[in-house]
Amino acid sequence: MSAHCQVTGRKPGFGKSVSHSHVRTNRRWDPNIQRKTYYLPSAGRRITLRVSAKGIKIIDRDGIEAVVARLRARGIEV
């Protein structure tokens, strides 16, 4: 599964790891992706989203109904 947030769109960042001897190797920074289940009252069912920690805070702030409406407007199947 890809490390991709459905709410914020956050993806892994790529860069280099630099050792003490200054040897550079590739590495990636993955977002903190969690699988969360929310109850959607308008549909009368539960939905499971793959969201980052920031995405969870956005859902807490705006509400699940508003976030799902934004996802559907972007064309994401929920």
PyMOL Python script that loads the backbone (N, CA, C, O; Angstrom):
from pymol import cmd

cmd.read_pdbstr("""\
ATOM      1  N   MET A   1       0.839  -1.181   0.000  1.00  0.00           N
ATOM      2  CA  MET A   1       0.000   0.000   0.000  1.00  0.00           C
ATOM      3  C   MET A   1       0.880   1.238   0.000  1.00  0.00           C
ATOM      4  O   MET A   1       1.940   1.264   0.625  1.00  0.00           O
ATOM      5  N   SER A   2       0.430   2.253  -0.703  1.00  0.00           N
ATOM      6  CA  SER A   2       1.221   3.471  -0.758  1.00  0.00           C
ATOM      7  C   SER A   2       0.976   4.305   0.489  1.00  0.00           C
ATOM      8  O   SER A   2      -0.112   4.285   1.065  1.00  0.00           O
ATOM      9  N   ALA A   3       1.993   5.027   0.890  1.00  0.00           N
ATOM     10  CA  ALA A   3       1.882   5.930   2.037  1.00  0.00           C
ATOM     11  C   ALA A   3       1.328   7.247   1.530  1.00  0.00           C
ATOM     12  O   ALA A   3       2.073   8.194   1.278  1.00  0.00           O
ATOM     13  N   HIS A   4      -0.011   7.298   1.382  1.00  0.00           N
ATOM     14  CA  HIS A   4      -0.668   8.447   0.786  1.00  0.00           C
ATOM     15  C   HIS A   4      -1.925   8.758   1.592  1.00  0.00           C
ATOM     16  O   HIS A   4      -2.749   7.873   1.823  1.00  0.00           O
ATOM     17  N   CYS A   5      -2.076  10.018   2.023  1.00  0.00           N
ATOM     18  CA  CYS A   5      -3.238  10.430   2.816  1.00  0.00           C
ATOM     19  C   CYS A   5      -4.380  10.806   1.889  1.00  0.00           C
ATOM     20  O   CYS A   5      -4.186  11.567   0.942  1.00  0.00           O
ATOM     21  N   GLN A   6      -5.573  10.279   2.154  1.00  0.00           N
ATOM     22  CA  GLN A   6      -6.732  10.572   1.325  1.00  0.00           C
ATOM     23  C   GLN A   6      -7.265  11.985   1.566  1.00  0.00           C
ATOM     24  O   GLN A   6      -7.883  12.566   0.673  1.00  0.00           O
ATOM     25  N   VAL A   7      -7.038  12.543   2.746  1.00  0.00           N
ATOM     26  CA  VAL A   7      -7.582  13.858   3.078  1.00  0.00           C
ATOM     27  C   VAL A   7      -6.639  14.977   2.639  1.00  0.00           C
ATOM     28  O   VAL A   7      -7.061  15.903   1.946  1.00  0.00           O
ATOM     29  N   THR A   8      -5.379  14.900   3.032  1.00  0.00           N
ATOM     30  CA  THR A   8      -4.438  15.986   2.745  1.00  0.00           C
ATOM     31  C   THR A   8      -3.618  15.754   1.498  1.00  0.00           C
ATOM     32  O   THR A   8      -3.062  16.704   0.947  1.00  0.00           O
ATOM     33  N   GLY A   9      -3.524  14.510   1.032  1.00  0.00           N
ATOM     34  CA  GLY A   9      -2.716  14.206  -0.135  1.00  0.00           C
ATOM     35  C   GLY A   9      -1.235  14.081   0.159  1.00  0.00           C
ATOM     36  O   GLY A   9      -0.421  14.053  -0.765  1.00  0.00           O
ATOM     37  N   ARG A  10      -0.874  14.007   1.423  1.00  0.00           N
ATOM     38  CA  ARG A  10       0.540  13.893   1.786  1.00  0.00           C
ATOM     39  C   ARG A  10       1.127  12.589   1.283  1.00  0.00           C
ATOM     40  O   ARG A  10       0.510  11.528   1.380  1.00  0.00           O
ATOM     41  N   LYS A  11       2.355  12.693   0.735  1.00  0.00           N
ATOM     42  CA  LYS A  11       3.079  11.543   0.193  1.00  0.00           C
ATOM     43  C   LYS A  11       4.465  11.508   0.815  1.00  0.00           C
ATOM     44  O   LYS A  11       4.864  12.461   1.483  1.00  0.00           O
ATOM     45  N   PRO A  12       5.204  10.427   0.608  1.00  0.00           N
ATOM     46  CA  PRO A  12       6.561  10.375   1.141  1.00  0.00           C
ATOM     47  C   PRO A  12       7.455  11.457   0.538  1.00  0.00           C
ATOM     48  O   PRO A  12       7.313  11.829  -0.627  1.00  0.00           O
ATOM     49  N   GLY A  13       8.377  11.950   1.363  1.00  0.00           N
ATOM     50  CA  GLY A  13       9.395  12.874   0.882  1.00  0.00           C
ATOM     51  C   GLY A  13      10.681  12.091   0.674  1.00  0.00           C
ATOM     52  O   GLY A  13      10.966  11.152   1.417  1.00  0.00           O
ATOM     53  N   PHE A  14      11.453  12.469  -0.326  1.00  0.00           N
ATOM     54  CA  PHE A  14      12.682  11.748  -0.647  1.00  0.00           C
ATOM     55  C   PHE A  14      13.881  12.642  -0.454  1.00  0.00           C
ATOM     56  O   PHE A  14      13.792  13.859  -0.618  1.00  0.00           O
ATOM     57  N   GLY A  15      15.020  12.033  -0.100  1.00  0.00           N
ATOM     58  CA  GLY A  15      16.241  12.794   0.092  1.00  0.00           C
ATOM     59  C   GLY A  15      17.413  11.869   0.306  1.00  0.00           C
ATOM     60  O   GLY A  15      17.394  10.711  -0.110  1.00  0.00           O
ATOM     61  N   LYS A  16      18.423  12.382   0.952  1.00  0.00           N
ATOM     62  CA  LYS A  16      19.650  11.632   1.202  1.00  0.00           C
ATOM     63  C   LYS A  16      19.904  11.548   2.704  1.00  0.00           C
ATOM     64  O   LYS A  16      19.628  12.478   3.462  1.00  0.00           O
ATOM     65  N   SER A  17      20.441  10.398   3.102  1.00  0.00           N
ATOM     66  CA  SER A  17      20.933  10.210   4.458  1.00  0.00           C
ATOM     67  C   SER A  17      22.443  10.415   4.387  1.00  0.00           C
ATOM     68  O   SER A  17      23.110   9.818   3.542  1.00  0.00           O
ATOM     69  N   VAL A  18      22.986  11.251   5.267  1.00  0.00           N
ATOM     70  CA  VAL A  18      24.419  11.549   5.227  1.00  0.00           C
ATOM     71  C   VAL A  18      25.069  10.961   6.465  1.00  0.00           C
ATOM     72  O   VAL A  18      24.720  11.324   7.588  1.00  0.00           O
ATOM     73  N   SER A  19      26.031  10.039   6.258  1.00  0.00           N
ATOM     74  CA  SER A  19      26.705   9.381   7.374  1.00  0.00           C
ATOM     75  C   SER A  19      27.826  10.271   7.916  1.00  0.00           C
ATOM     76  O   SER A  19      28.097  11.349   7.385  1.00  0.00           O
ATOM     77  N   HIS A  20      28.459   9.801   8.968  1.00  0.00           N
ATOM     78  CA  HIS A  20      29.573  10.529   9.576  1.00  0.00           C
ATOM     79  C   HIS A  20      30.705  10.736   8.569  1.00  0.00           C
ATOM     80  O   HIS A  20      31.366  11.774   8.576  1.00  0.00           O
ATOM     81  N   SER A  21      30.925   9.739   7.700  1.00  0.00           N
ATOM     82  CA  SER A  21      31.980   9.853   6.688  1.00  0.00           C
ATOM     83  C   SER A  21      31.494  10.602   5.440  1.00  0.00           C
ATOM     84  O   SER A  21      32.206  10.685   4.439  1.00  0.00           O
ATOM     85  N   HIS A  22      30.287  11.139   5.515  1.00  0.00           N
ATOM     86  CA  HIS A  22      29.681  11.956   4.454  1.00  0.00           C
ATOM     87  C   HIS A  22      29.299  11.135   3.222  1.00  0.00           C
ATOM     88  O   HIS A  22      29.192  11.680   2.124  1.00  0.00           O
ATOM     89  N   VAL A  23      29.092   9.825   3.400  1.00  0.00           N
ATOM     90  CA  VAL A  23      28.569   8.983   2.329  1.00  0.00           C
ATOM     91  C   VAL A  23      27.065   9.207   2.274  1.00  0.00           C
ATOM     92  O   VAL A  23      26.374   9.125   3.289  1.00  0.00           O
ATOM     93  N   ARG A  24      26.571   9.491   1.082  1.00  0.00           N
ATOM     94  CA  ARG A  24      25.143   9.789   0.932  1.00  0.00           C
ATOM     95  C   ARG A  24      24.406   8.579   0.371  1.00  0.00           C
ATOM     96  O   ARG A  24      24.817   8.000  -0.635  1.00  0.00           O
ATOM     97  N   THR A  25      23.320   8.205   1.028  1.00  0.00           N
ATOM     98  CA  THR A  25      22.471   7.115   0.561  1.00  0.00           C
ATOM     99  C   THR A  25      21.034   7.622   0.496  1.00  0.00           C
ATOM    100  O   THR A  25      20.651   8.541   1.219  1.00  0.00           O
ATOM    101  N   ASN A  26      20.248   7.007  -0.384  1.00  0.00           N
ATOM    102  CA  ASN A  26      18.862   7.431  -0.555  1.00  0.00           C
ATOM    103  C   ASN A  26      18.024   7.007   0.643  1.00  0.00           C
ATOM    104  O   ASN A  26      18.256   5.959   1.247  1.00  0.00           O
ATOM    105  N   ARG A  27      17.042   7.845   0.974  1.00  0.00           N
ATOM    106  CA  ARG A  27      16.092   7.501   2.025  1.00  0.00           C
ATOM    107  C   ARG A  27      14.770   8.195   1.746  1.00  0.00           C
ATOM    108  O   ARG A  27      14.687   9.059   0.873  1.00  0.00           O
ATOM    109  N   ARG A  28      13.747   7.821   2.480  1.00  0.00           N
ATOM    110  CA  ARG A  28      12.461   8.492   2.328  1.00  0.00           C
ATOM    111  C   ARG A  28      11.821   8.723   3.682  1.00  0.00           C
ATOM    112  O   ARG A  28      12.008   7.940   4.613  1.00  0.00           O
ATOM    113  N   TRP A  29      11.068   9.799   3.782  1.00  0.00           N
ATOM    114  CA  TRP A  29      10.325  10.152   4.982  1.00  0.00           C
ATOM    115  C   TRP A  29       8.863   9.854   4.711  1.00  0.00           C
ATOM    116  O   TRP A  29       8.227  10.529   3.901  1.00  0.00           O
ATOM    117  N   ASP A  30       8.322   8.838   5.391  1.00  0.00           N
ATOM    118  CA  ASP A  30       6.922   8.475   5.197  1.00  0.00           C
ATOM    119  C   ASP A  30       6.029   9.301   6.116  1.00  0.00           C
ATOM    120  O   ASP A  30       6.393   9.548   7.266  1.00  0.00           O
ATOM    121  N   PRO A  31       4.854   9.735   5.622  1.00  0.00           N
ATOM    122  CA  PRO A  31       3.903  10.410   6.505  1.00  0.00           C
ATOM    123  C   PRO A  31       3.313   9.407   7.494  1.00  0.00           C
ATOM    124  O   PRO A  31       3.332   8.199   7.259  1.00  0.00           O
ATOM    125  N   ASN A  32       2.796   9.920   8.587  1.00  0.00           N
ATOM    126  CA  ASN A  32       2.217   9.084   9.640  1.00  0.00           C
ATOM    127  C   ASN A  32       0.805   8.669   9.221  1.00  0.00           C
ATOM    128  O   ASN A  32      -0.175   9.297   9.620  1.00  0.00           O
ATOM    129  N   ILE A  33       0.709   7.609   8.416  1.00  0.00           N
ATOM    130  CA  ILE A  33      -0.575   7.160   7.872  1.00  0.00           C
ATOM    131  C   ILE A  33      -1.241   6.174   8.836  1.00  0.00           C
ATOM    132  O   ILE A  33      -0.624   5.213   9.294  1.00  0.00           O
ATOM    133  N   GLN A  34      -2.510   6.438   9.128  1.00  0.00           N
ATOM    134  CA  GLN A  34      -3.302   5.583  10.006  1.00  0.00           C
ATOM    135  C   GLN A  34      -4.552   5.136   9.252  1.00  0.00           C
ATOM    136  O   GLN A  34      -5.062   5.867   8.403  1.00  0.00           O
ATOM    137  N   ARG A  35      -5.039   3.949   9.558  1.00  0.00           N
ATOM    138  CA  ARG A  35      -6.315   3.481   9.009  1.00  0.00           C
ATOM    139  C   ARG A  35      -7.380   3.768  10.074  1.00  0.00           C
ATOM    140  O   ARG A  35      -7.366   3.178  11.154  1.00  0.00           O
ATOM    141  N   LYS A  36      -8.305   4.688   9.751  1.00  0.00           N
ATOM    142  CA  LYS A  36      -9.325   5.106  10.710  1.00  0.00           C
ATOM    143  C   LYS A  36     -10.709   4.817  10.150  1.00  0.00           C
ATOM    144  O   LYS A  36     -10.950   4.992   8.956  1.00  0.00           O
ATOM    145  N   THR A  37     -11.616   4.374  11.013  1.00  0.00           N
ATOM    146  CA  THR A  37     -12.994   4.122  10.639  1.00  0.00           C
ATOM    147  C   THR A  37     -13.868   5.203  11.265  1.00  0.00           C
ATOM    148  O   THR A  37     -13.795   5.459  12.466  1.00  0.00           O
ATOM    149  N   TYR A  38     -14.690   5.828  10.436  1.00  0.00           N
ATOM    150  CA  TYR A  38     -15.595   6.879  10.890  1.00  0.00           C
ATOM    151  C   TYR A  38     -17.021   6.479  10.552  1.00  0.00           C
ATOM    152  O   TYR A  38     -17.258   5.783   9.564  1.00  0.00           O
ATOM    153  N   TYR A  39     -17.977   6.921  11.376  1.00  0.00           N
ATOM    154  CA  TYR A  39     -19.381   6.703  11.093  1.00  0.00           C
ATOM    155  C   TYR A  39     -19.894   7.903  10.304  1.00  0.00           C
ATOM    156  O   TYR A  39     -19.731   9.045  10.733  1.00  0.00           O
ATOM    157  N   LEU A  40     -20.508   7.650   9.165  1.00  0.00           N
ATOM    158  CA  LEU A  40     -21.042   8.694   8.302  1.00  0.00           C
ATOM    159  C   LEU A  40     -22.563   8.706   8.454  1.00  0.00           C
ATOM    160  O   LEU A  40     -23.250   7.878   7.857  1.00  0.00           O
ATOM    161  N   PRO A  41     -23.102   9.653   9.260  1.00  0.00           N
ATOM    162  CA  PRO A  41     -24.545   9.649   9.543  1.00  0.00           C
ATOM    163  C   PRO A  41     -25.416   9.811   8.295  1.00  0.00           C
ATOM    164  O   PRO A  41     -26.487   9.209   8.221  1.00  0.00           O
ATOM    165  N   SER A  42     -24.988  10.599   7.323  1.00  0.00           N
ATOM    166  CA  SER A  42     -25.820  10.826   6.136  1.00  0.00           C
ATOM    167  C   SER A  42     -26.002   9.546   5.326  1.00  0.00           C
ATOM    168  O   SER A  42     -27.053   9.346   4.716  1.00  0.00           O
ATOM    169  N   ALA A  43     -24.990   8.676   5.312  1.00  0.00           N
ATOM    170  CA  ALA A  43     -25.091   7.415   4.581  1.00  0.00           C
ATOM    171  C   ALA A  43     -25.554   6.279   5.486  1.00  0.00           C
ATOM    172  O   ALA A  43     -25.953   5.222   4.997  1.00  0.00           O
ATOM    173  N   GLY A  44     -25.505   6.486   6.802  1.00  0.00           N
ATOM    174  CA  GLY A  44     -25.918   5.449   7.743  1.00  0.00           C
ATOM    175  C   GLY A  44     -24.971   4.269   7.786  1.00  0.00           C
ATOM    176  O   GLY A  44     -25.397   3.151   8.074  1.00  0.00           O
ATOM    177  N   ARG A  45     -23.694   4.490   7.505  1.00  0.00           N
ATOM    178  CA  ARG A  45     -22.725   3.400   7.494  1.00  0.00           C
ATOM    179  C   ARG A  45     -21.361   3.914   7.933  1.00  0.00           C
ATOM    180  O   ARG A  45     -21.152   5.113   8.120  1.00  0.00           O
ATOM    181  N   ARG A  46     -20.439   2.963   8.091  1.00  0.00           N
ATOM    182  CA  ARG A  46     -19.064   3.309   8.463  1.00  0.00           C
ATOM    183  C   ARG A  46     -18.214   3.382   7.198  1.00  0.00           C
ATOM    184  O   ARG A  46     -18.454   2.667   6.225  1.00  0.00           O
ATOM    185  N   ILE A  47     -17.207   4.268   7.238  1.00  0.00           N
ATOM    186  CA  ILE A  47     -16.244   4.338   6.141  1.00  0.00           C
ATOM    187  C   ILE A  47     -14.844   4.243   6.739  1.00  0.00           C
ATOM    188  O   ILE A  47     -14.597   4.726   7.844  1.00  0.00           O
ATOM    189  N   THR A  48     -13.940   3.621   6.006  1.00  0.00           N
ATOM    190  CA  THR A  48     -12.556   3.485   6.438  1.00  0.00           C
ATOM    191  C   THR A  48     -11.693   4.345   5.538  1.00  0.00           C
ATOM    192  O   THR A  48     -11.735   4.225   4.313  1.00  0.00           O
ATOM    193  N   LEU A  49     -10.909   5.215   6.159  1.00  0.00           N
ATOM    194  CA  LEU A  49     -10.029   6.114   5.425  1.00  0.00           C
ATOM    195  C   LEU A  49      -8.585   5.867   5.828  1.00  0.00           C
ATOM    196  O   LEU A  49      -8.303   5.483   6.963  1.00  0.00           O
ATOM    197  N   ARG A  50      -7.665   6.091   4.882  1.00  0.00           N
ATOM    198  CA  ARG A  50      -6.235   6.078   5.170  1.00  0.00           C
ATOM    199  C   ARG A  50      -5.815   7.541   5.287  1.00  0.00           C
ATOM    200  O   ARG A  50      -5.683   8.241   4.283  1.00  0.00           O
ATOM    201  N   VAL A  51      -5.606   7.996   6.524  1.00  0.00           N
ATOM    202  CA  VAL A  51      -5.343   9.415   6.764  1.00  0.00           C
ATOM    203  C   VAL A  51      -4.068   9.592   7.571  1.00  0.00           C
ATOM    204  O   VAL A  51      -3.675   8.721   8.347  1.00  0.00           O
ATOM    205  N   SER A  52      -3.434  10.739   7.373  1.00  0.00           N
ATOM    206  CA  SER A  52      -2.258  11.099   8.164  1.00  0.00           C
ATOM    207  C   SER A  52      -2.727  11.701   9.484  1.00  0.00           C
ATOM    208  O   SER A  52      -3.917  11.957   9.669  1.00  0.00           O
ATOM    209  N   ALA A  53      -1.798  11.922  10.390  1.00  0.00           N
ATOM    210  CA  ALA A  53      -2.130  12.533  11.676  1.00  0.00           C
ATOM    211  C   ALA A  53      -2.723  13.920  11.454  1.00  0.00           C
ATOM    212  O   ALA A  53      -3.651  14.314  12.160  1.00  0.00           O
ATOM    213  N   LYS A  54      -2.198  14.665  10.477  1.00  0.00           N
ATOM    214  CA  LYS A  54      -2.746  15.976  10.128  1.00  0.00           C
ATOM    215  C   LYS A  54      -4.164  15.833   9.585  1.00  0.00           C
ATOM    216  O   LYS A  54      -5.023  16.662   9.884  1.00  0.00           O
ATOM    217  N   GLY A  55      -4.423  14.791   8.789  1.00  0.00           N
ATOM    218  CA  GLY A  55      -5.758  14.547   8.256  1.00  0.00           C
ATOM    219  C   GLY A  55      -6.769  14.255   9.355  1.00  0.00           C
ATOM    220  O   GLY A  55      -7.925  14.668   9.259  1.00  0.00           O
ATOM    221  N   ILE A  56      -6.344  13.543  10.402  1.00  0.00           N
ATOM    222  CA  ILE A  56      -7.222  13.264  11.544  1.00  0.00           C
ATOM    223  C   ILE A  56      -7.604  14.566  12.236  1.00  0.00           C
ATOM    224  O   ILE A  56      -8.754  14.747  12.636  1.00  0.00           O
ATOM    225  N   LYS A  57      -6.640  15.469  12.377  1.00  0.00           N
ATOM    226  CA  LYS A  57      -6.921  16.771  13.001  1.00  0.00           C
ATOM    227  C   LYS A  57      -7.886  17.596  12.154  1.00  0.00           C
ATOM    228  O   LYS A  57      -8.738  18.299  12.697  1.00  0.00           O
ATOM    229  N   ILE A  58      -7.763  17.517  10.833  1.00  0.00           N
ATOM    230  CA  ILE A  58      -8.669  18.240   9.946  1.00  0.00           C
ATOM    231  C   ILE A  58     -10.084  17.682  10.074  1.00  0.00           C
ATOM    232  O   ILE A  58     -11.051  18.443  10.098  1.00  0.00           O
ATOM    233  N   ILE A  59     -10.212  16.348  10.157  1.00  0.00           N
ATOM    234  CA  ILE A  59     -11.535  15.730  10.328  1.00  0.00           C
ATOM    235  C   ILE A  59     -12.136  16.140  11.669  1.00  0.00           C
ATOM    236  O   ILE A  59     -13.334  16.413  11.752  1.00  0.00           O
ATOM    237  N   ASP A  60     -11.314  16.186  12.722  1.00  0.00           N
ATOM    238  CA  ASP A  60     -11.809  16.621  14.035  1.00  0.00           C
ATOM    239  C   ASP A  60     -12.270  18.074  13.997  1.00  0.00           C
ATOM    240  O   ASP A  60     -13.252  18.431  14.648  1.00  0.00           O
ATOM    241  N   ARG A  61     -11.569  18.911  13.244  1.00  0.00           N
ATOM    242  CA  ARG A  61     -11.887  20.338  13.181  1.00  0.00           C
ATOM    243  C   ARG A  61     -13.125  20.609  12.335  1.00  0.00           C
ATOM    244  O   ARG A  61     -14.023  21.331  12.768  1.00  0.00           O
ATOM    245  N   ASP A  62     -13.184  20.031  11.119  1.00  0.00           N
ATOM    246  CA  ASP A  62     -14.245  20.359  10.167  1.00  0.00           C
ATOM    247  C   ASP A  62     -15.438  19.411  10.219  1.00  0.00           C
ATOM    248  O   ASP A  62     -16.539  19.786   9.816  1.00  0.00           O
ATOM    249  N   GLY A  63     -15.237  18.195  10.707  1.00  0.00           N
ATOM    250  CA  GLY A  63     -16.304  17.204  10.738  1.00  0.00           C
ATOM    251  C   GLY A  63     -16.194  16.263   9.561  1.00  0.00           C
ATOM    252  O   GLY A  63     -15.728  16.643   8.487  1.00  0.00           O
ATOM    253  N   ILE A  64     -16.627  15.033   9.771  1.00  0.00           N
ATOM    254  CA  ILE A  64     -16.476  13.995   8.754  1.00  0.00           C
ATOM    255  C   ILE A  64     -17.355  14.274   7.534  1.00  0.00           C
ATOM    256  O   ILE A  64     -16.966  13.949   6.412  1.00  0.00           O
ATOM    257  N   GLU A  65     -18.528  14.868   7.732  1.00  0.00           N
ATOM    258  CA  GLU A  65     -19.431  15.152   6.601  1.00  0.00           C
ATOM    259  C   GLU A  65     -18.789  16.146   5.627  1.00  0.00           C
ATOM    260  O   GLU A  65     -18.853  15.950   4.414  1.00  0.00           O
ATOM    261  N   ALA A  66     -18.179  17.199   6.147  1.00  0.00           N
ATOM    262  CA  ALA A  66     -17.549  18.212   5.295  1.00  0.00           C
ATOM    263  C   ALA A  66     -16.347  17.638   4.557  1.00  0.00           C
ATOM    264  O   ALA A  66     -16.131  17.943   3.384  1.00  0.00           O
ATOM    265  N   VAL A  67     -15.569  16.812   5.240  1.00  0.00           N
ATOM    266  CA  VAL A  67     -14.378  16.221   4.627  1.00  0.00           C
ATOM    267  C   VAL A  67     -14.781  15.241   3.526  1.00  0.00           C
ATOM    268  O   VAL A  67     -14.164  15.225   2.461  1.00  0.00           O
ATOM    269  N   VAL A  68     -15.800  14.432   3.767  1.00  0.00           N
ATOM    270  CA  VAL A  68     -16.268  13.481   2.752  1.00  0.00           C
ATOM    271  C   VAL A  68     -16.834  14.227   1.553  1.00  0.00           C
ATOM    272  O   VAL A  68     -16.649  13.792   0.416  1.00  0.00           O
ATOM    273  N   ALA A  69     -17.521  15.345   1.785  1.00  0.00           N
ATOM    274  CA  ALA A  69     -18.040  16.148   0.671  1.00  0.00           C
ATOM    275  C   ALA A  69     -16.889  16.668  -0.187  1.00  0.00           C
ATOM    276  O   ALA A  69     -16.989  16.674  -1.414  1.00  0.00           O
ATOM    277  N   ARG A  70     -15.791  17.104   0.446  1.00  0.00           N
ATOM    278  CA  ARG A  70     -14.617  17.579  -0.296  1.00  0.00           C
ATOM    279  C   ARG A  70     -13.970  16.444  -1.086  1.00  0.00           C
ATOM    280  O   ARG A  70     -13.547  16.636  -2.226  1.00  0.00           O
ATOM    281  N   LEU A  71     -13.894  15.238  -0.464  1.00  0.00           N
ATOM    282  CA  LEU A  71     -13.319  14.096  -1.159  1.00  0.00           C
ATOM    283  C   LEU A  71     -14.136  13.732  -2.397  1.00  0.00           C
ATOM    284  O   LEU A  71     -13.579  13.460  -3.461  1.00  0.00           O
ATOM    285  N   ARG A  72     -15.450  13.730  -2.249  1.00  0.00           N
ATOM    286  CA  ARG A  72     -16.313  13.396  -3.385  1.00  0.00           C
ATOM    287  C   ARG A  72     -16.230  14.455  -4.474  1.00  0.00           C
ATOM    288  O   ARG A  72     -16.329  14.128  -5.657  1.00  0.00           O
ATOM    289  N   ALA A  73     -16.049  15.715  -4.098  1.00  0.00           N
ATOM    290  CA  ALA A  73     -15.896  16.783  -5.088  1.00  0.00           C
ATOM    291  C   ALA A  73     -14.610  16.607  -5.882  1.00  0.00           C
ATOM    292  O   ALA A  73     -14.544  16.982  -7.053  1.00  0.00           O
ATOM    293  N   ARG A  74     -13.580  16.035  -5.247  1.00  0.00           N
ATOM    294  CA  ARG A  74     -12.318  15.772  -5.930  1.00  0.00           C
ATOM    295  C   ARG A  74     -12.367  14.495  -6.756  1.00  0.00           C
ATOM    296  O   ARG A  74     -11.426  14.187  -7.487  1.00  0.00           O
ATOM    297  N   GLY A  75     -13.471  13.746  -6.640  1.00  0.00           N
ATOM    298  CA  GLY A  75     -13.634  12.536  -7.437  1.00  0.00           C
ATOM    299  C   GLY A  75     -13.138  11.270  -6.758  1.00  0.00           C
ATOM    300  O   GLY A  75     -12.965  10.246  -7.420  1.00  0.00           O
ATOM    301  N   ILE A  76     -12.905  11.316  -5.454  1.00  0.00           N
ATOM    302  CA  ILE A  76     -12.442  10.146  -4.715  1.00  0.00           C
ATOM    303  C   ILE A  76     -13.666   9.364  -4.245  1.00  0.00           C
ATOM    304  O   ILE A  76     -14.572   9.937  -3.640  1.00  0.00           O
ATOM    305  N   GLU A  77     -13.697   8.075  -4.515  1.00  0.00           N
ATOM    306  CA  GLU A  77     -14.806   7.203  -4.112  1.00  0.00           C
ATOM    307  C   GLU A  77     -14.719   6.921  -2.622  1.00  0.00           C
ATOM    308  O   GLU A  77     -13.701   6.424  -2.140  1.00  0.00           O
ATOM    309  N   VAL A  78     -15.790   7.238  -1.886  1.00  0.00           N
ATOM    310  CA  VAL A  78     -15.831   6.984  -0.438  1.00  0.00           C
ATOM    311  C   VAL A  78     -17.050   6.147  -0.125  1.00  0.00           C
ATOM    312  O   VAL A  78     -17.288   5.812   1.035  1.00  0.00           O
TER     313      VAL A  78
END
""", "prot")
cmd.dss("prot")
cmd.show_as("cartoon", "prot")
cmd.util.cbc("prot")
cmd.orient("prot")
